[in-house]
Amino acid sequence: MQCSQSLPGNISGTPGQRRSTWLVTPASAPGRFEAAVESGSDVALLDLEDSVPTDGKNAARAAVIGCLSQSRGSVGSGDTVLGVRLNAPGTVHGLRDLVAIAESRARPAVLVVPKVESARDVEIVAKIIDAGDGQRRVWALIETPLGIQRLDAILQTPVLAGVLFGAADYAAAAQCRLNSRALWHPRSVLAAGAAAAGLPAIDSPYFDLLDADGLRREADEAAELGYLGKVAIHPRQLPVIEESFRPTAQELATARAVVAAADAADGEITTVDGHMVGPPLIAAARALTARAGAVTASTTLTEARSE
């Protein structure tokens, strides 16, 4: 196993940070860890849950702890950070995962908790793995109808860093089809709820590795709904996802023109290319340029919340 590079501190819930691409890698395949952190994804997520068979979970856990224990500082050649998806905390292996991470004193930048259906699920995990650094690193994976019903309470958990949608488990629990139309409602509810709470939302993987057009279509839909990124199950999906969540040159140029006009107007209604520009459009333009790294996210949040 190669995981000798080091971890960063944390991915915060700030919408201005670029965390669009998440590459999930089975924790039962430690030989892939180095490739994952060198893939160029924003988050390299080591999965202890669905991708690991029951009889392999102990070995996978040991591999992840070994990787975390070796790591201190930044991961990969770029801005990739290392994350871990636990087994559900209400299971034996979920408890073992938590104990192992707590005892190792190594903390991943991202800790994904599956099957979250209450705020308590998040609070328990955060308390057990608290590193004493005040960082928010726990992400809730919402993948059941009950999780959607209790979403408001979950999103109000102070320790929460963000949320992810789990399409496959949701479809199984709801006994609906695993397609865009069937899952439009929970995906929309999750994106809107996360935005209201000021937290980032990440969309579920697209499972057909041979269907690049389907991936692009679903990633575009997620971006339109307000998701800030999407999980990939193979490195070949990363460029498509990155493109969907990256503003086009025209969109960025228009947004910058709106921001410049708003700054020059000093709070007054103004126009850009013949279109009236008021506070909602200005807030949206600032949000887009913030995601592109052009301005700080704090300006975006302050302006958006003043509406």
C-alpha positions as CSV (number, residue, x, y, z in Angstrom):
1,M,0.0,0.0,0.0
2,Q,1.2,3.5,-0.8
3,C,-0.3,6.3,1.3
4,S,2.8,8.1,2.6
5,Q,1.6,11.6,1.7
6,S,-0.2,13.7,4.3
7,L,-3.6,14.9,5.1
8,P,-5.0,18.4,5.1
9,G,-7.1,19.7,7.9
10,N,-10.7,19.8,6.7
11,I,-13.2,20.5,4.0
12,S,-15.5,23.1,5.5
13,G,-19.1,23.8,4.6
14,T,-18.2,27.0,2.7
15,P,-19.9,27.0,-0.7
16,G,-17.0,28.9,-2.3
17,Q,-14.6,26.0,-2.0
18,R,-14.3,23.8,-5.1
19,R,-15.1,20.3,-4.1
20,S,-16.9,19.1,-7.3
21,T,-15.3,15.8,-7.9
22,W,-15.3,12.9,-5.4
23,L,-13.7,9.6,-6.4
24,V,-14.8,6.6,-4.3
25,T,-12.4,3.7,-4.0
26,P,-13.0,0.4,-2.2
27,A,-11.1,0.2,1.0
28,S,-10.6,-3.5,0.3
29,A,-8.2,-2.5,-2.6
30,P,-5.3,-0.7,-0.9
31,G,-3.3,-1.0,-4.0
32,R,-5.6,1.7,-5.5
33,F,-5.2,4.2,-2.7
34,E,-2.2,6.0,-4.3
35,A,-3.9,6.2,-7.7
36,A,-7.0,7.6,-6.0
37,V,-5.2,10.5,-4.3
38,E,-3.2,11.2,-7.5
39,S,-6.4,11.1,-9.7
40,G,-6.9,14.9,-9.6
41,S,-10.3,14.5,-7.8
42,D,-11.1,17.1,-5.1
43,V,-11.8,14.3,-2.7
44,A,-10.5,10.7,-2.7
45,L,-13.0,8.8,-0.7
46,L,-12.0,5.4,0.8
47,D,-15.1,3.3,1.2
48,L,-15.5,0.9,4.1
49,E,-19.2,0.3,3.4
50,D,-21.0,-1.0,0.3
51,S,-18.0,-1.8,-1.8
52,V,-16.4,-4.1,0.9
53,P,-17.9,-7.6,1.6
54,T,-18.6,-8.5,5.2
55,D,-15.7,-10.9,5.4
56,G,-13.3,-8.3,4.2
57,K,-14.2,-5.4,6.4
58,N,-11.6,-6.0,9.1
59,A,-8.8,-6.0,6.6
60,A,-10.2,-3.0,4.8
61,R,-10.4,-1.1,8.1
62,A,-6.8,-1.9,8.9
63,A,-5.7,-0.7,5.5
64,V,-7.5,2.6,5.9
65,I,-6.2,3.2,9.4
66,G,-2.7,2.4,8.1
67,C,-3.1,5.0,5.4
68,L,-4.5,7.6,7.8
69,S,-1.7,7.0,10.3
70,Q,1.0,7.5,7.7
71,S,-0.6,10.7,6.4
72,R,0.1,14.2,7.8
73,G,-0.6,17.4,5.7
74,S,-1.6,17.4,2.0
75,V,-2.6,14.4,-0.1
76,G,-1.7,13.9,-3.7
77,S,0.0,16.2,-6.2
78,G,-2.8,18.8,-6.2
79,D,-5.6,19.8,-3.9
80,T,-7.0,16.3,-3.3
81,V,-8.0,15.5,0.2
82,L,-8.6,12.1,1.8
83,G,-12.0,11.0,3.0
84,V,-13.5,7.8,4.5
85,R,-17.0,6.4,4.3
86,L,-17.8,4.5,7.4
87,N,-20.2,1.6,7.8
88,A,-23.4,2.8,9.3
89,P,-22.9,3.7,13.0
90,G,-25.8,1.4,14.1
91,T,-23.9,-1.7,12.8
92,V,-21.1,-3.7,14.5
93,H,-18.7,-2.8,11.7
94,G,-19.7,0.9,11.9
95,L,-18.9,0.9,15.6
96,R,-15.6,-0.8,15.0
97,D,-14.8,1.8,12.3
98,L,-15.4,4.6,14.7
99,V,-13.4,3.1,17.5
100,A,-10.5,2.4,15.2
101,I,-10.3,5.9,13.9
102,A,-10.7,7.4,17.4
103,E,-7.9,5.2,18.8
104,S,-5.6,5.9,15.9
105,R,-5.8,9.7,16.5
106,A,-5.7,10.1,12.7
107,R,-8.5,12.2,11.3
108,P,-9.5,12.2,7.6
109,A,-10.5,15.5,6.1
110,V,-13.9,14.1,5.2
111,L,-15.8,11.5,7.2
112,V,-19.0,10.3,5.4
113,V,-21.7,8.7,7.6
114,P,-24.1,6.5,5.6
115,K,-27.8,5.9,6.2
116,V,-28.3,9.1,8.2
117,E,-31.9,9.4,9.4
118,S,-31.5,11.7,12.4
119,A,-29.3,14.5,13.7
120,R,-28.2,12.1,16.5
121,D,-26.5,9.9,13.9
122,V,-24.2,12.8,13.0
123,E,-23.7,14.0,16.5
124,I,-22.6,10.7,17.8
125,V,-20.0,10.2,15.1
126,A,-18.6,13.8,15.5
127,K,-18.3,13.3,19.3
128,I,-16.5,10.0,19.0
129,I,-13.9,11.2,16.5
130,D,-13.5,14.8,17.8
131,A,-10.0,15.9,17.1
132,G,-10.2,18.9,19.3
133,D,-9.4,21.2,16.4
134,G,-12.9,22.6,15.9
135,Q,-13.0,21.4,12.3
136,R,-16.2,20.2,10.7
137,R,-15.4,17.0,8.8
138,V,-18.6,14.9,9.2
139,W,-20.8,14.6,6.0
140,A,-24.2,13.0,6.1
141,L,-25.2,10.5,3.4
142,I,-28.9,10.9,2.9
143,E,-30.2,7.8,1.2
144,T,-33.7,6.9,2.6
145,P,-37.2,8.4,2.6
146,L,-37.0,8.8,6.3
147,G,-33.7,10.7,6.0
148,I,-35.5,13.1,3.6
149,Q,-38.4,13.5,5.9
150,R,-36.1,14.4,8.8
151,L,-33.8,16.5,6.7
152,D,-34.4,19.8,8.4
153,A,-33.3,18.6,11.8
154,I,-30.3,16.8,10.3
155,L,-29.2,20.0,8.5
156,Q,-29.3,22.0,11.7
157,T,-26.6,19.9,13.3
158,P,-23.8,22.3,14.1
159,V,-21.0,19.8,13.5
160,L,-22.2,18.9,10.0
161,A,-19.9,19.8,7.1
162,G,-22.2,18.9,4.2
163,V,-24.5,16.2,2.7
164,L,-24.5,13.7,0.0
165,F,-27.4,12.0,-1.8
166,G,-27.4,8.2,-2.1
167,A,-29.6,7.3,-5.1
168,A,-29.3,3.5,-5.2
169,D,-30.2,3.0,-1.5
170,Y,-33.0,5.6,-1.8
171,A,-34.5,3.8,-4.8
172,A,-34.3,0.5,-3.0
173,A,-35.9,1.8,0.1
174,A,-38.6,3.8,-1.7
175,Q,-39.2,0.9,-4.2
176,C,-38.9,3.4,-7.1
177,R,-36.8,3.3,-10.2
178,L,-33.2,4.4,-10.3
179,N,-33.6,7.2,-12.8
180,S,-33.7,10.9,-13.0
181,R,-37.5,11.3,-13.0
182,A,-38.1,9.0,-10.1
183,L,-35.5,10.6,-7.9
184,W,-36.2,14.2,-8.9
185,H,-38.1,15.0,-5.7
186,P,-35.6,13.8,-3.1
187,R,-32.7,15.3,-5.1
188,S,-34.4,18.6,-5.2
189,V,-35.4,18.6,-1.6
190,L,-31.8,17.8,-0.5
191,A,-30.2,20.5,-2.7
192,A,-32.7,23.1,-1.5
193,G,-32.4,22.2,2.1
194,A,-28.6,22.2,2.1
195,A,-28.6,25.6,0.4
196,A,-31.0,27.0,3.1
197,A,-28.6,25.7,5.8
198,G,-25.6,27.1,4.0
199,L,-24.1,23.7,3.4
200,P,-22.7,22.0,0.3
201,A,-24.6,19.1,-1.3
202,I,-22.9,16.4,-3.4
203,D,-24.9,14.2,-5.9
204,S,-24.9,10.4,-6.0
205,P,-22.7,8.4,-8.4
206,Y,-23.8,7.5,-11.9
207,F,-23.3,3.8,-12.1
208,D,-23.1,3.1,-15.9
209,L,-19.4,3.4,-16.7
210,L,-20.0,3.0,-20.4
211,D,-22.6,5.8,-20.7
212,A,-20.7,9.1,-20.8
213,D,-23.7,10.9,-22.2
214,G,-25.9,9.7,-19.4
215,L,-23.3,10.8,-16.8
216,R,-23.1,14.2,-18.4
217,R,-26.8,14.6,-18.5
218,E,-27.2,13.6,-14.8
219,A,-24.3,15.8,-13.7
220,D,-25.7,18.8,-15.6
221,E,-29.1,18.2,-13.8
222,A,-27.3,18.1,-10.5
223,A,-25.6,21.4,-11.1
224,E,-28.9,22.9,-12.2
225,L,-30.5,21.8,-9.0
226,G,-27.8,23.4,-6.9
227,Y,-25.5,20.5,-6.1
228,L,-21.8,21.6,-5.9
229,G,-20.4,18.3,-7.1
230,K,-20.9,14.6,-7.8
231,V,-19.3,11.3,-6.8
232,A,-17.4,9.3,-9.4
233,I,-16.9,5.5,-9.3
234,H,-14.1,5.5,-11.8
235,P,-11.4,8.1,-12.7
236,R,-12.7,8.2,-16.3
237,Q,-15.8,9.9,-15.0
238,L,-13.9,12.8,-13.4
239,P,-13.5,15.0,-16.5
240,V,-17.2,14.8,-17.3
241,I,-18.2,15.8,-13.8
242,E,-15.6,18.6,-13.6
243,E,-16.9,20.0,-16.8
244,S,-20.6,20.0,-15.6
245,F,-19.8,21.9,-12.4
246,R,-17.3,24.3,-13.9
247,P,-18.8,27.6,-15.1
248,T,-18.5,28.2,-18.9
249,A,-16.3,31.1,-20.0
250,Q,-19.5,32.9,-21.1
251,E,-21.2,32.3,-17.8
252,L,-18.2,33.5,-15.8
253,A,-17.7,36.6,-18.0
254,T,-21.4,37.5,-17.6
255,A,-21.2,37.0,-13.8
256,R,-18.1,39.1,-13.5
257,A,-19.8,41.9,-15.6
258,V,-22.8,41.8,-13.2
259,V,-20.5,42.0,-10.1
260,A,-18.6,44.9,-11.6
261,A,-21.8,46.7,-12.5
262,A,-23.2,46.1,-9.0
263,D,-20.1,47.4,-7.3
264,A,-20.1,50.5,-9.5
265,A,-23.8,51.1,-8.8
266,D,-23.2,51.1,-5.0
267,G,-26.4,49.3,-4.1
268,E,-28.7,50.8,-6.8
269,I,-30.5,48.8,-9.4
270,T,-28.4,48.7,-12.6
271,T,-28.3,47.1,-16.1
272,V,-25.9,44.8,-17.9
273,D,-26.2,44.3,-21.7
274,G,-29.8,45.7,-21.5
275,H,-30.9,43.5,-18.7
276,M,-32.0,44.9,-15.3
277,V,-29.8,43.6,-12.5
278,G,-31.1,43.6,-8.9
279,P,-30.0,42.0,-5.7
280,P,-31.1,38.4,-6.5
281,L,-29.1,38.3,-9.7
282,I,-26.2,40.0,-8.1
283,A,-26.1,37.4,-5.3
284,A,-26.2,34.6,-7.9
285,A,-23.3,36.2,-9.9
286,R,-21.2,36.6,-6.7
287,A,-21.9,32.9,-5.9
288,L,-20.8,31.8,-9.3
289,T,-17.6,33.9,-9.3
290,A,-16.9,32.7,-5.7
291,R,-17.1,29.1,-6.8
292,A,-14.7,29.9,-9.6
293,G,-12.3,31.4,-7.1
294,A,-12.7,35.0,-8.2
295,V,-14.1,36.4,-4.9
296,T,-14.4,35.3,-1.3
297,A,-17.4,33.2,-0.4
298,S,-18.2,35.3,2.7
299,T,-19.4,38.2,0.5
300,T,-21.7,35.8,-1.3
301,L,-23.2,34.4,1.9
302,T,-23.7,37.9,3.5
303,E,-25.4,39.3,0.4
304,A,-27.6,36.2,-0.2
305,R,-28.7,36.1,3.5
306,S,-29.7,39.8,3.4
307,E,-32.4,39.0,0.8
